[in-house]
Amino acid sequence: MKTLVKTIAALAVAMTVSLGATAQEEDHFSPSENKEHSKSYDDDNTEKHYERKYSNRNMFSRKDFGLYLGLNTYETKSMPELDNWNSRYIGLSWKKNHRLITGKQVDVALGTGFEFAWNNYMMKDNFTLANQTVGADFVEIKGQVQKSKLVVTNFNIPVMLQFGFKESHWVLGLGAYGGARIDSYTKVKGENGTKRVHGAYNMNKFHYGFAAELGHKNFTLFARYQMTPMFKEPNPVNGNSIMFGIRL
């Protein structure tokens, strides 16, 4: 307490001396110099006013819509290799930001909402997912194949703790998500035309995972790791989904 009082007193003395010195300097200015000095002083005040006004604003809008565009793969040793550049991830997100802290340097908000997401797993070789006696497995396709993919549609509820750094305009988000699989199907395009088969394929109905986002102004990178395996056990193959890309 004594240290705080001494600090305040020292600041008061320093401000008094500074104001006195400023007043003396103003007394020695010529009329033209006083005019220029007044203009500079007003500009400084205007700049400080805007800085103060900006610092009192929260970086996070109360509501926002996000479009996630990226790639997805899976962490596994048992499933076929993917055509990574064509294994795309798309997400449509509606989010509400609950402002927790509005500081001079850092803002904190909790983002909640819901989203629809599509995982497209494009096979590199001639494989497709098919139901087996126990679970589901990837089987080789006979004949010429132009493309083969597995598509999974999910409904997710993300929760993200977000930190906004005002001076650098960087935003960091860390959180988790949970959701449910809405639909899943395989699509094979080959010499006999296009065939699409919907099915559960022994895939887990519910899932959860962790998420991270790092953004600067209007550009945001995201990454997600799904902790729940893709398939129910027992299953001949299994893996965990990984998604990454940009958020617009």
C-alpha positions as CSV (number, residue, x, y, z in Angstrom):
1,M,0.0,0.0,0.0
2,K,2.8,2.4,0.9
3,T,4.6,1.6,-2.4
4,L,1.4,2.3,-4.3
5,V,0.9,5.7,-2.5
6,K,4.6,6.6,-3.2
7,T,4.2,5.7,-6.9
8,I,1.0,7.8,-7.3
9,A,2.7,10.7,-5.5
10,A,5.7,10.4,-7.8
11,L,3.5,10.3,-10.9
12,A,1.6,13.4,-9.6
13,V,4.9,15.3,-9.1
14,A,6.2,14.2,-12.5
15,M,3.0,15.4,-14.2
16,T,3.1,18.7,-12.4
17,V,6.7,19.3,-13.4
18,S,5.9,18.2,-17.0
19,L,2.9,20.5,-17.2
20,G,4.9,23.4,-15.8
21,A,7.7,22.8,-18.3
22,T,5.1,22.7,-21.1
23,A,3.5,25.9,-20.0
24,Q,6.9,27.6,-19.9
25,E,7.7,26.4,-23.4
26,E,4.3,27.7,-24.7
27,D,5.1,31.2,-23.2
28,H,8.2,31.4,-25.3
29,F,6.5,30.6,-28.6
30,S,5.8,33.3,-31.2
31,P,2.2,33.7,-32.4
32,S,2.9,31.6,-35.5
33,E,4.7,29.0,-33.4
34,N,1.8,29.0,-31.0
35,K,-0.6,28.3,-33.9
36,E,1.5,25.4,-35.1
37,H,1.9,24.1,-31.6
38,S,-1.9,24.3,-31.0
39,K,-2.5,22.4,-34.3
40,S,-0.1,19.7,-33.3
41,Y,-1.6,19.5,-29.8
42,D,-5.1,19.1,-31.3
43,D,-3.9,16.4,-33.7
44,D,-2.3,14.5,-30.8
45,N,-5.5,14.8,-28.8
46,T,-7.5,13.6,-31.8
47,E,-5.2,10.6,-32.2
48,K,-5.3,9.8,-28.5
49,H,-9.1,10.1,-28.6
50,Y,-9.4,7.6,-31.4
51,E,-6.9,5.2,-29.7
52,R,-8.9,5.5,-26.5
53,K,-12.1,4.9,-28.3
54,Y,-10.7,1.9,-30.2
55,S,-9.3,0.4,-27.0
56,N,-12.7,0.5,-25.5
57,R,-14.2,-1.5,-28.3
58,N,-14.3,-5.3,-28.3
59,M,-12.6,-7.0,-31.3
60,F,-15.3,-9.6,-31.6
61,S,-18.6,-9.0,-33.2
62,R,-21.6,-10.4,-31.4
63,K,-22.6,-12.6,-34.3
64,D,-20.7,-13.9,-37.3
65,F,-20.9,-16.4,-40.2
66,G,-17.9,-18.4,-41.2
67,L,-17.1,-20.4,-44.3
68,Y,-14.5,-23.1,-43.7
69,L,-12.5,-24.3,-46.8
70,G,-9.7,-26.8,-46.5
71,L,-8.5,-30.3,-46.8
72,N,-9.0,-33.4,-44.7
73,T,-7.2,-36.6,-44.1
74,Y,-7.1,-39.3,-41.4
75,E,-4.5,-40.6,-39.0
76,T,-4.4,-44.3,-39.7
77,K,-2.2,-47.2,-40.7
78,S,-5.0,-49.5,-41.9
79,M,-7.0,-47.4,-44.4
80,P,-6.2,-46.6,-48.1
81,E,-4.1,-43.6,-49.1
82,L,-6.0,-40.5,-50.0
83,D,-5.7,-38.1,-52.9
84,N,-4.9,-35.3,-50.4
85,W,-5.5,-32.3,-52.7
86,N,-8.9,-33.5,-53.7
87,S,-10.0,-34.6,-50.2
88,R,-11.8,-31.4,-49.4
89,Y,-13.4,-30.1,-46.2
90,I,-16.3,-27.6,-46.3
91,G,-18.0,-26.1,-43.2
92,L,-20.8,-23.5,-42.8
93,S,-20.7,-22.0,-39.3
94,W,-23.1,-19.6,-37.4
95,K,-21.6,-18.3,-34.3
96,K,-22.4,-16.0,-31.4
97,N,-19.6,-14.4,-29.5
98,H,-20.1,-13.9,-25.7
99,R,-17.8,-11.0,-24.8
100,L,-16.0,-11.9,-21.5
101,I,-13.3,-9.2,-21.3
102,T,-12.8,-6.0,-23.1
103,G,-9.3,-4.8,-22.3
104,K,-6.9,-2.1,-23.5
105,Q,-4.6,-4.7,-25.1
106,V,-6.5,-8.0,-25.1
107,D,-10.2,-9.0,-25.6
108,V,-11.6,-12.4,-24.6
109,A,-14.8,-13.9,-26.0
110,L,-16.5,-17.3,-25.9
111,G,-17.8,-18.4,-29.3
112,T,-20.7,-20.8,-29.4
113,G,-23.0,-21.8,-32.2
114,F,-23.6,-24.6,-34.7
115,E,-22.3,-25.7,-38.1
116,F,-22.8,-28.1,-41.0
117,A,-19.6,-29.8,-42.3
118,W,-18.8,-32.0,-45.2
119,N,-15.8,-34.4,-45.2
120,N,-14.8,-35.6,-48.6
121,Y,-12.3,-38.5,-48.6
122,M,-11.0,-39.0,-52.1
123,M,-9.3,-42.3,-52.7
124,K,-6.0,-42.3,-54.4
125,D,-6.4,-45.9,-55.8
126,N,-9.3,-48.0,-56.8
127,F,-11.0,-48.6,-53.4
128,T,-14.4,-48.0,-52.0
129,L,-16.0,-48.5,-48.6
130,A,-18.4,-51.5,-48.4
131,N,-20.3,-53.2,-45.6
132,Q,-18.8,-56.5,-44.4
133,T,-19.9,-59.3,-42.2
134,V,-18.3,-57.5,-39.3
135,G,-18.3,-53.7,-39.8
136,A,-17.1,-52.0,-43.0
137,D,-13.9,-52.2,-45.0
138,F,-12.3,-50.7,-48.1
139,V,-12.5,-53.1,-51.0
140,E,-10.8,-52.9,-54.4
141,I,-12.9,-51.9,-57.4
142,K,-12.6,-53.9,-60.6
143,G,-12.4,-52.1,-63.9
144,Q,-11.5,-48.5,-64.8
145,V,-12.3,-45.9,-62.2
146,Q,-12.1,-42.1,-62.6
147,K,-12.8,-41.3,-59.0
148,S,-13.9,-42.9,-55.8
149,K,-14.7,-41.1,-52.6
150,L,-16.4,-41.3,-49.2
151,V,-18.5,-38.3,-48.1
152,V,-19.6,-37.7,-44.5
153,T,-22.0,-34.9,-43.5
154,N,-21.9,-33.8,-39.9
155,F,-23.8,-31.4,-37.6
156,N,-21.4,-29.8,-35.1
157,I,-21.6,-27.6,-32.0
158,P,-18.2,-25.9,-31.5
159,V,-17.2,-24.0,-28.3
160,M,-14.2,-21.7,-28.8
161,L,-12.4,-19.5,-26.3
162,Q,-11.0,-16.6,-28.3
163,F,-8.3,-14.0,-27.5
164,G,-8.0,-10.8,-29.5
165,F,-4.7,-8.8,-29.4
166,K,-5.6,-5.3,-30.3
167,E,-2.1,-3.9,-31.1
168,S,-1.1,-6.6,-33.5
169,H,-4.7,-7.5,-34.7
170,W,-4.1,-11.2,-34.1
171,V,-6.8,-13.5,-32.9
172,L,-6.2,-16.9,-31.3
173,G,-9.0,-19.4,-30.7
174,L,-8.8,-22.7,-28.8
175,G,-11.7,-25.0,-28.1
176,A,-13.5,-28.2,-28.8
177,Y,-16.6,-29.4,-30.8
178,G,-19.1,-32.2,-30.6
179,G,-21.6,-33.4,-33.1
180,A,-23.5,-36.1,-34.9
181,R,-23.2,-37.7,-38.3
182,I,-26.2,-36.8,-40.5
183,D,-25.4,-38.8,-43.6
184,S,-22.6,-40.8,-45.3
185,Y,-22.3,-42.2,-48.8
186,T,-19.8,-43.6,-51.2
187,K,-19.5,-42.3,-54.8
188,V,-17.7,-44.2,-57.6
189,K,-17.4,-42.8,-61.1
190,G,-16.1,-45.3,-63.7
191,E,-16.7,-47.0,-67.0
192,N,-20.2,-48.1,-66.0
193,G,-21.3,-44.6,-65.0
194,T,-21.7,-43.0,-61.5
195,K,-22.9,-45.0,-58.5
196,R,-23.8,-43.5,-55.2
197,V,-24.6,-45.7,-52.2
198,H,-25.8,-44.2,-48.9
199,G,-25.3,-46.1,-45.7
200,A,-24.0,-45.9,-42.1
201,Y,-21.0,-48.2,-42.9
202,N,-20.6,-48.9,-39.2
203,M,-19.5,-45.3,-38.6
204,N,-19.8,-43.7,-35.2
205,K,-23.0,-41.6,-34.9
206,F,-21.6,-39.1,-32.4
207,H,-18.1,-37.6,-32.2
208,Y,-16.0,-34.9,-30.5
209,G,-12.7,-33.3,-31.2
210,F,-10.4,-30.3,-30.6
211,A,-10.1,-27.2,-32.6
212,A,-7.7,-24.2,-33.0
213,E,-7.8,-21.0,-35.1
214,L,-5.2,-18.3,-35.7
215,G,-6.3,-15.2,-37.6
216,H,-5.0,-11.8,-38.6
217,K,-7.6,-9.2,-39.6
218,N,-9.7,-11.0,-42.3
219,F,-7.5,-14.1,-42.8
220,T,-7.9,-17.1,-40.4
221,L,-6.2,-20.5,-40.4
222,F,-7.9,-23.4,-38.7
223,A,-7.1,-27.0,-37.7
224,R,-9.2,-29.8,-36.1
225,Y,-8.5,-33.2,-34.8
226,Q,-11.4,-35.6,-34.2
227,M,-10.8,-37.7,-31.1
228,T,-13.6,-40.1,-31.9
229,P,-12.5,-42.8,-34.4
230,M,-14.5,-42.9,-37.6
231,F,-15.8,-46.5,-37.1
232,K,-17.3,-48.4,-34.3
233,E,-15.3,-51.2,-32.8
234,P,-14.8,-53.9,-33.8
235,N,-14.0,-52.9,-37.3
236,P,-11.4,-54.1,-39.8
237,V,-10.1,-50.6,-40.3
238,N,-10.2,-47.4,-38.3
239,G,-8.7,-43.9,-38.1
240,N,-9.1,-40.3,-36.8
241,S,-10.1,-37.4,-39.0
242,I,-7.9,-34.3,-39.4
243,M,-9.1,-31.1,-41.0
244,F,-7.2,-27.9,-41.8
245,G,-7.5,-24.8,-44.0
246,I,-8.8,-21.3,-44.0
247,R,-11.9,-19.6,-42.5
248,L,-13.5,-16.8,-44.5
